[in-house]
Amino acid sequence: MPRSDASRRKFIRNSTVAAAGFFIVPRHVLGKGHIAPSDTLNVAGIGVGGKGQGDLAEFFKTKKVNIVALCDVDDRAAAKARQAYPKAPYYADFREMLAKEKNNIDAVSISTPDHTHANATLAAMQLGKHVYTQKPLTHDIYEARLLTEAAKRHKVVTQMGNQGGSGEGVRRAKELIDAGLIGEVHTVHAWTNRPVWPQGIPTPSGNHPIPKELNWDLWLGPAQHIDYNPAYLPFNWRGWWAFGTGALGDMACHILDPAFRILPIDYPSSVECSVANIWKDMWVEGNYSDGCPPSSIIHLTYPRTDGKGNIKISWHDGGLLPNRPDELLPEEAFGNWDGGILFVGDKGKLLADCYGENPRLLPTVKMKEQLPAPTLPRVPEGHYAQWVNACIAGYGKAVTSSPFEYAGPFTESILIGNLAIRSWMLKNPNLKGWGDKYLGRKTLLWDAKNMRITNFEEANQYVKRERRKGWEL
């Protein structure tokens, strides 16, 4: 369900079908219950521990997928996947895997930490492989733009791993809003309980031996060299700018997805934020700027693509919440445990949970009234099987919910919020004694075409990061 039906039609019209690289055997020749080779997809996994293992399991459940190769830099994380798919060759370096297994692979699932998404995804697409990449699509804005363009150039089927994009909830929310039941939306509030990992702490220090099962150099990938520290993995990498994108990068691809699918918005024109103070920094020596803050509020202004003014979107994380709507009864939930999203229109409000689930008009008694009938196509097979089916059908023959033509600009827009956070966290070079430790809150003006902040040059260093030698894109 793209932001623009017209753009999707144009996308399909201008697409060509990727050449099939296998011998086609009719299904009836194999008998009932067998899947013909023409209906199977050979998938390789890059990053097969944790979420990566779960992703491969979802593809395998379709009974249309062979898991033909595995790659992970940490043998401990890969243990369960290797046990589940014992015939699949196992590699530590995805570049070696792609070089040796390229003739056996149709598609690649990428579930590495954020900082290596772009390298692995681009390498697979350059070989003509379909890709499923976990959210957020990339670590920085430049990478998102690059992958969006590459997907079109290499004519491959793509999907970002924000499963709610294929869900019932976002489609029902769109039908309710498009029916005018809350009028013109002018404000959106979104929130999450993340981070549920350490943030707002000083940079780890000390000498720690690298576990023998871990290839730390490959784990770093394009990131600048940092000494190994158990504070970074297997999970807490999300809270460090070198590897992750914080609570915003982790959850906004799920929680803000309904706003981008429903509303006439593209890129923001401005962004500002407020960030929780790290009080220990006043008394204890230590560098706090390498990590994401414990909580933040981000305000983005979006020009409507229909020319009817602006829409304000506010993001809250770290336990911070927007005002509870007056229309919500005391015992009624304000979102769910993971977070939620609230659309405010000039005639009413609509509330949904994380992933856009359970959309309801406020007050919720309105949901008992006669509501518009469903009109949008659903995805009964789910997010994972949708991608599998589209890959088997071939480029341009089927749609996915979060192709890079959608996921790329969406990811760019989300990561603009981190420009505001990281700018706030820049140290004040003129500090003398007591005073403002950081540069503080600024409204950043965004030039989307040129991917630049126009009024604070220091922020542009975060649009495109400096990559380690040998990991250039």
Helices and strands as residue ranges (DSSP letters): H 5-13, H 27-30, G 37-39, E 41-46, H 51-61, E 65-71, H 75-84, E 90-91, H 94-101, G 102-104, E 107-110, G 114-116, H 117-126, E 130-133, H 141-154, E 158-160, G 163-166, H 168-178, E 185-192, H 216-220, G 236-239, H 246-255, H 257-262, E 270-275, G 279-282, E 296-303, E 310-316, E 339-345, E 349-353, G 354-356, E 360-362, G 364-368, H 382-393, H 404-424, E 444-447, E 452-453, G 457-462
